[in-house]
Amino acid sequence: MKPTDYNFRVKDSIIGIQFLFVAFGALVLVPILTGLDPNVALFTAGVGTLVFQFINRSAVPPIFLASSFAFIAPISYGVKTWGIAATMSGLVAAGLFYVVLSSIIRIKGDQFIHKYLPAVVVGPVIISIGLILSPVAVNMAMGKTGDGAIQLVPFGTAITVSMISLFAMMLISLLGKGVFRLIPILGAILVGYIISIFLGIIDFSAVKNAAWFAMPNFVAPTFSWEAIIFILPIAIAPAIEHIGDMLAISNVTKKDYLKKPGLKNTLLGDGLATSVAALFGGPPNTTYSEVTGAVTVTKAYNPAIMTWAAIFAIVLAFVGKLGGLLATIPVPVMGGIMLLLFGIIASVGISTLVRADVDFNCPRNLILVSTILVFSIGGMTFNFGGVPFSGIGLGAITGIILNIILPQPRKDDHLL
């Protein structure tokens, strides 16, 4: 039996819970920031990973699926504007978008993605995601609500906690060894939480009042065209990210998962995992690079280990005390972490452009990148049938359309 073959063994359960530990910080951060239930996110991460494994049972990649950071901004806006149930309909549609992409790949191959979704379009979309979120991070780091309307923690205390959390994340990322280097978010939360205890800004009543066993706050979606139109285009960026993650795990395991089970199946699994998560009121799922890093360090290539991680995630979802504990994490702790995290998201977009060697002396490329960034971040809004369309989704659609209709550059068509 090859190391990458699926082999479900009880002895691998210990490694499975370690992999969940690696993903845990990022997994619960998304629902905490967007107003969703972290216990639901745990449940849907576990179920989503199992759905992905079932779809790709012919050759299961050793990856774990959990909360996607790309959807933080649209989920936050959707929850405030239409409520959780309506927002979930948009996330179901985002998952179905992956399914449609996988069907096109099944019929035409994956070259059409590179044609219609090149780096010059996807890169600035990812940059926009990080930059749009940055004011939320700054407000929370200063002890305010995400919109800056209410001061939750005194400014001096908040800055102290957020900066300590920020530097803890930096140091763990740079100086951590082995698996510990893969948990900078979780490590920073622990450091910031301990400091917050000493400064007396944590209220433990939520933990005391929570039951040990509790049903997660599942929310079924309700149909909303507004939410669907707003959220659907944002699925473009994580869909491209999925391809990069499949390349990464293929390089780690020395097994070409783009060939078998193929992008048509892995993208289908990712899409169905996202839609299933939204049916329960959870955030969209995406492949976790942290866990891929843990696979690299441990050389534990058996995909069944991720099955154990998924099982433990589902079990933990029903521990009410855990949800209560997560609810006590102070705003400045999360804000400090987000200062770096959202900047990293923007940097990933920049690296997407750099890796693709996008020529910024070419006017066509400058037009595409500039228009996407300004439309996404500047507040441009179009109305379609009374439905406002703005932000990242508008920037993404604008970029795709311009990439199709703008003429290709001539050989001498460069700026001096």
DABEL-V203025 format. One record per backbone hydrogen bond with DSSP energy under -0.5 kcal/mol. CO is the residue of the C=O (numbers start at 1). NH is the residue of the N-H. Records with the same first field share a line. If there is no record, write none. Layout:
CO = NH, NH
This chain:
2 = 5
5 = 7
7 = 9
9 = 12
10 = 13
11 = 14
12 = 16
13 = 17
14 = 18
15 = 19
16 = 20
17 = 21
18 = 22
19 = 23
20 = 24
21 = 25
23 = 27
24 = 28
25 = 29
26 = 30
27 = 31
28 = 32
29 = 33
30 = 34
31 = 35, 36
36 = 38
37 = 41
38 = 42
39 = 43
40 = 44
41 = 45
42 = 46
43 = 47
44 = 48
45 = 49
46 = 50
47 = 51
48 = 52
49 = 53
50 = 54
51 = 55
52 = 56
54 = 57
56 = 59
61 = 63
64 = 288
66 = 286
68 = 71
69 = 72
71 = 75
72 = 76
73 = 77
74 = 78
75 = 79
76 = 80
77 = 81
78 = 82, 83
83 = 87
84 = 88
85 = 89, 222
86 = 89, 90
87 = 90, 91
88 = 92
89 = 93
90 = 94
91 = 95
92 = 96
93 = 97
94 = 98
95 = 99
96 = 100
97 = 101
98 = 102
99 = 103
100 = 104
101 = 105
102 = 106
103 = 107
104 = 108
105 = 109
109 = 112
110 = 113, 114
111 = 115
112 = 116
113 = 117
118 = 121, 122
119 = 123
121 = 125
122 = 126
123 = 127
124 = 128
125 = 129
126 = 130
127 = 131
128 = 132
129 = 133
130 = 134
133 = 136, 137
134 = 138
135 = 139
136 = 140
137 = 141
138 = 142
139 = 144
140 = 143
143 = 152, 153
145 = 148
150 = 145, 152
154 = 158
155 = 159
156 = 160
157 = 161
158 = 162
159 = 163
160 = 164
161 = 165
162 = 166
163 = 167
164 = 168
165 = 169
166 = 170
167 = 171
168 = 172
169 = 173
170 = 174
171 = 175, 176
172 = 176
177 = 180
178 = 181
179 = 182
180 = 183
183 = 187
184 = 188
185 = 189
186 = 190
187 = 191
188 = 192
189 = 193
190 = 194
191 = 195
192 = 196
193 = 197
194 = 198
195 = 199
196 = 200, 201
197 = 200
202 = 204
203 = 206
204 = 207, 208
205 = 209
206 = 210
212 = 214, 320
216 = 218
224 = 228
225 = 229
226 = 230
227 = 231
228 = 232
229 = 233
231 = 234, 235
232 = 235
233 = 236
234 = 237, 238
235 = 239
236 = 240
237 = 241
238 = 242
239 = 243
240 = 244
241 = 245
242 = 246
243 = 247
244 = 248
245 = 249
246 = 250
247 = 251
248 = 252
249 = 253
250 = 254, 255
255 = 257
256 = 259, 260
257 = 262
258 = 263
262 = 265, 266
263 = 267
264 = 268
265 = 269
266 = 270
267 = 271
268 = 272
269 = 273
270 = 274
271 = 275
272 = 276
273 = 277
274 = 278
275 = 279
276 = 280
277 = 280, 282
278 = 281
280 = 219
284 = 68
286 = 66
287 = 289
288 = 292
289 = 293
290 = 294
291 = 295
292 = 296
293 = 297
294 = 298
295 = 299
299 = 301
302 = 305
303 = 306, 307
304 = 308
305 = 309
306 = 310
307 = 311
308 = 312
309 = 313
310 = 314
311 = 315
312 = 316
313 = 317
315 = 318
316 = 319
318 = 214, 320
319 = 322, 323
320 = 324
321 = 325
322 = 326
323 = 327
324 = 328
325 = 328
326 = 329
330 = 333, 334
331 = 335
332 = 336
333 = 337
334 = 338
335 = 339
336 = 340
337 = 340, 341
338 = 342
339 = 343
340 = 344
341 = 345
342 = 346
343 = 347
344 = 348
345 = 349
346 = 350
347 = 351
348 = 352
349 = 353
350 = 354
351 = 355
352 = 356
353 = 358
354 = 357
358 = 360
359 = 362
361 = 363, 415
362 = 366
363 = 367
364 = 368
365 = 369
366 = 370
367 = 371
368 = 372
369 = 373
370 = 374
371 = 375
372 = 376
373 = 377
374 = 378
375 = 391
380 = 391
382 = 384, 389
383 = 385
384 = 387
386 = 388
387 = 384
389 = 382
390 = 393, 394
391 = 395
392 = 396
393 = 397
394 = 398
395 = 399
396 = 400
397 = 401
398 = 402
399 = 403
400 = 404
401 = 405
402 = 406
410 = 413
412 = 414
